[in-house]
Amino acid sequence: MNVFSKGIICLSTLALAACSFTPRERAEGGFDYTNVERTGKLQPAPGKQLPASSRQFEIPDTQVQGAVGRDMNVLPPVLVRGTAAGSRASDASELTAVDFSELDGMDDLPAFTWDGIKATLARKNIDIVSETEEQSLTTGWVAEQMLVGEDELEATVKRRFEVTMEVPDHRRTATVVVDMVDKQVSGPGAAMAPAGVSDGNAEANLLNSMINEIAVRQQGVFEAAEAAATVEVKPTFNDAGYPAYELNIGFDVAWPLMADVLAGLGFEIDDLNQTAGMYYLEYMRDPGFSLTFWNNREEGKLDIPDGSYQLNVKGDDDTTTITLYQGDEPLSAADVDRLYGPIAAEIRQRSAL
């Protein structure tokens, strides 16, 4: 075969490929099945009879309404994706909707969600033409450019959306719905621009963008909650002028927390008096080996003498001081500074549990 013949074959192949171009929203293949008519009933052979009939596999008669065959839009639907913590696609299958649930650290779920919705529209340069705060808003036109048909004709599809948010009285959940309320199509390929699935996908894409924005904003909430959960400890003096440690938590939180902290440091609590804010303790740096299964006392972590100690916990709703006494004498400022590292570390670790 000469070069000229090979060239003709290549050009013919390209031409056939071009002629067989199928837009991605249209099914490929033959569509003769759309014109097939139902055949008559099966007839038995002479002298034979058909077995008893069953309706188990009978194909019901249908009245087709809408597109079939080549006119059917086969674009896959875009699913609503619950990428934000506490979100999931709504059970209402006929709606493009997502449900949100309140998370720890959120003071106002509806306000937080509505701010995320509006931030998404601002980031996408989508105008808001009307709004009822935390209830509904209507967007301006959102344009989408596309090439349609075998000739790749240009078409511009413009849509407007309504975003609604339903919030129950307890305000711990919210349902956000995106609905296309208006549409305009222009350009040479306007008649071939896909509809149906494409419009639903546009709703889902916009809603998914909102969910993603809210997911990003949630990270700030989680980080703030984590920071708030971290107890700050610093050396100070109590109201009697004795060296102590100050915690940025109230007495009601600090009192039970210190029971775990003391056990973790190696103290044994002999007695306690919450009214006076006192723990009465015994400390043994090396508790030794015991055959009794109830002796689960941890090895002491502090470089202090074995013996009797007291811990005074005193505070209000916001801050608390803890003062450690050896017997009846408070530890010196030098000892408070020296023991700051292990005591502060134990407090932070226990408060994070």
KANOR-V198392 format. One record per residue. N is the residue number from 1. RES is the residue in one small letter. PSI is psi in whole degrees, -180 to 180 (none if undefined). D_LAST is the distance of its C-alpha to the last C-alpha in Angstrom with 2 decimals. Layout:
N,RES,PSI,D_LAST
N,RES,PSI,D_LAST
This chain:
1,m,130,80.08
2,n,173,80.76
3,v,-37,78.42
4,f,-43,79.85
5,s,-41,79.06
6,k,-38,75.52
7,g,-42,75.08
8,i,-42,76.41
9,i,-43,73.98
10,c,-44,71.00
11,l,-39,72.09
12,s,-40,72.59
13,t,-44,69.13
14,l,-41,67.59
15,a,-43,69.67
16,l,-40,68.59
17,a,-41,64.94
18,a,-41,65.38
19,c,-26,67.21
20,s,13,64.53
21,f,131,61.71
22,t,123,59.42
23,p,150,56.95
24,r,-16,53.40
25,e,-1,53.34
26,r,141,56.44
27,a,150,56.74
28,e,164,58.92
29,g,-172,61.76
30,g,155,64.67
31,f,29,64.67
32,d,-25,67.77
33,y,-23,65.68
34,t,-15,65.61
35,n,2,69.38
36,v,133,69.59
37,e,154,71.27
38,r,134,70.78
39,t,167,73.37
40,g,174,75.49
41,k,153,74.68
42,l,131,75.08
43,q,136,78.61
44,p,158,79.42
45,a,158,82.04
46,p,133,85.53
47,g,6,85.64
48,k,165,81.84
49,q,152,79.28
50,l,149,75.69
51,p,166,72.99
52,a,134,71.38
53,s,155,69.34
54,s,145,65.65
55,r,10,63.75
56,q,-41,60.52
57,f,20,60.93
58,e,134,63.03
59,i,118,62.24
60,p,153,62.38
61,d,138,64.53
62,t,147,62.62
63,q,106,63.75
64,v,127,62.13
65,q,120,60.95
66,g,-171,59.54
67,a,144,59.47
68,v,161,60.29
69,g,-129,61.01
70,r,-27,61.36
71,d,-7,60.35
72,m,129,56.97
73,n,118,53.99
74,v,16,51.79
75,l,134,49.03
76,p,142,45.67
77,p,143,43.60
78,v,128,40.56
79,l,147,37.49
80,v,125,34.99
81,r,120,31.75
82,g,71,28.41
83,t,-17,26.81
84,a,146,24.67
85,a,135,21.33
86,g,13,22.22
87,s,151,25.90
88,r,152,28.42
89,a,138,32.20
90,s,150,33.88
91,d,-15,35.60
92,a,95,38.79
93,s,-23,40.55
94,e,-4,43.42
95,l,151,41.26
96,t,94,39.49
97,a,158,36.28
98,v,144,32.48
99,d,135,29.99
100,f,145,26.90
101,s,150,24.00
102,e,144,21.83
103,l,162,18.35
104,d,134,15.44
105,g,-10,16.69
106,m,123,20.31
107,d,-31,22.51
108,d,93,25.65
109,l,-49,25.74
110,p,-44,29.59
111,a,-41,30.09
112,f,-44,27.55
113,t,-43,29.31
114,w,-40,32.76
115,d,-40,32.11
116,g,-38,31.09
117,i,-49,34.29
118,k,-34,36.49
119,a,-37,34.92
120,t,-46,35.77
121,l,-40,39.35
122,a,-41,39.70
123,r,-33,38.51
124,k,4,41.06
125,n,40,43.78
126,i,123,44.26
127,d,151,45.88
128,i,117,44.92
129,v,-22,48.20
130,s,150,46.94
131,e,136,43.67
132,t,113,42.42
133,e,127,39.03
134,e,20,36.12
135,q,-56,38.73
136,s,157,41.01
137,l,157,42.65
138,t,133,45.49
139,t,166,45.68
140,g,-170,48.73
141,w,135,50.32
142,v,114,48.22
143,a,144,50.63
144,e,124,50.40
145,q,140,53.07
146,m,160,54.13
147,l,130,57.02
148,v,158,58.46
149,g,170,61.26
150,e,-27,63.14
151,d,5,64.55
152,e,58,61.09
153,l,145,62.11
154,e,141,59.88
155,a,142,58.28
156,t,122,56.09
157,v,123,53.88
158,k,133,52.56
159,r,151,50.15
160,r,143,48.72
161,f,150,45.53
162,e,130,44.21
163,v,122,40.45
164,t,150,39.41
165,m,122,36.11
166,e,128,35.81
167,v,123,33.24
168,p,172,33.01
169,d,-33,33.01
170,h,-15,29.28
171,r,24,28.70
172,r,-6,25.51
173,t,162,27.42
174,a,141,30.27
175,t,124,32.88
176,v,130,34.65
177,v,135,38.10
178,v,128,40.34
179,d,128,44.04
180,m,124,47.05
181,v,-12,49.65
182,d,153,52.42
183,k,141,53.74
184,q,138,56.59
185,v,133,57.90
186,s,170,60.45
187,g,167,62.06
188,p,-31,64.45
189,g,19,62.00
190,a,-40,61.06
191,a,-22,62.69
192,m,4,60.63
193,a,133,57.22
194,p,149,54.73
195,a,-161,53.44
196,g,-101,51.47
197,v,-40,48.62
198,s,-39,48.68
199,d,-42,48.22
200,g,-37,45.27
201,n,-36,43.75
202,a,-39,44.21
203,e,-48,42.25
204,a,-40,39.41
205,n,-42,39.35
206,l,-42,39.09
207,l,-41,36.33
208,n,-35,34.34
209,s,-39,34.73
210,m,-42,33.24
211,i,-42,30.24
212,n,-40,29.69
213,e,-43,29.99
214,i,-37,27.38
215,a,-42,25.02
216,v,-43,25.55
217,r,-29,25.00
218,q,-32,21.71
219,q,-37,20.33
220,g,-38,21.02
221,v,-45,19.16
222,f,-42,16.00
223,e,-40,16.36
224,a,-40,17.05
225,a,-39,14.06
226,e,-41,11.80
227,a,-39,13.97
228,a,-30,13.84
229,a,-15,10.05
230,t,121,10.58
231,v,128,11.81
232,e,135,15.27
233,v,132,16.73
234,k,145,20.48
235,p,142,23.20
236,t,-161,25.52
237,f,141,27.71
238,n,-179,27.19
239,d,-13,29.90
240,a,-1,31.89
241,g,9,32.06
242,y,147,29.96
243,p,138,27.64
244,a,-179,24.00
245,y,140,20.78
246,e,133,20.13
247,l,144,16.83
248,n,39,17.06
249,i,156,15.47
250,g,168,17.56
251,f,-41,18.18
252,d,-26,16.85
253,v,-40,13.28
254,a,-37,13.84
255,w,-56,15.51
256,p,-31,12.91
257,l,-40,10.27
258,m,-25,13.04
259,a,-43,13.55
260,d,-39,10.40
261,v,-45,11.39
262,l,-42,14.93
263,a,-40,14.37
264,g,-29,12.63
265,l,-14,15.64
266,g,7,18.07
267,f,150,19.30
268,e,128,20.53
269,i,112,20.62
270,d,-38,24.26
271,d,165,24.36
272,l,156,22.91
273,n,100,24.49
274,q,-34,22.43
275,t,-41,25.69
276,a,-9,26.41
277,g,34,22.83
278,m,134,23.42
279,y,133,21.63
280,y,123,24.29
281,l,159,23.24
282,e,139,24.70
283,y,131,23.89
284,m,115,25.18
285,r,-39,24.42
286,d,101,25.57
287,p,-12,25.20
288,g,-174,27.57
289,f,139,28.14
290,s,141,28.28
291,l,-7,29.58
292,t,128,27.78
293,f,-18,24.91
294,w,-5,23.16
295,n,83,23.01
296,n,27,19.54
297,r,134,19.31
298,e,154,17.75
299,e,139,20.16
300,g,140,20.37
301,k,-4,19.15
302,l,142,21.39
303,d,74,25.09
304,i,158,26.41
305,p,149,28.97
306,d,150,28.20
307,g,-163,28.90
308,s,138,28.04
309,y,165,25.80
310,q,147,24.75
311,l,124,21.98
312,n,124,22.95
313,v,120,20.50
314,k,131,22.59
315,g,-174,22.08
316,d,-149,22.80
317,d,-16,21.14
318,d,-41,20.35
319,t,158,20.05
320,t,143,19.56
321,t,144,21.10
322,i,130,20.24
323,t,125,23.28
324,l,129,23.48
325,y,139,26.83
326,q,107,28.56
327,g,-120,30.61
328,d,2,31.92
329,e,129,31.95
330,p,150,29.29
331,l,152,28.27
332,s,165,30.41
333,a,-36,29.50
334,a,-41,29.94
335,d,-40,27.45
336,v,-43,24.86
337,d,-41,25.42
338,r,-35,25.41
339,l,1,22.11
340,y,-45,20.34
341,g,-60,18.89
342,p,-36,16.97
343,i,-46,15.95
344,a,-40,14.75
345,a,-41,12.86
346,e,-40,11.03
347,i,-46,10.35
348,r,-42,9.06
349,q,-46,6.83
350,r,-35,5.42
351,s,-21,5.57
352,a,-10,3.83
353,l,none,0.00
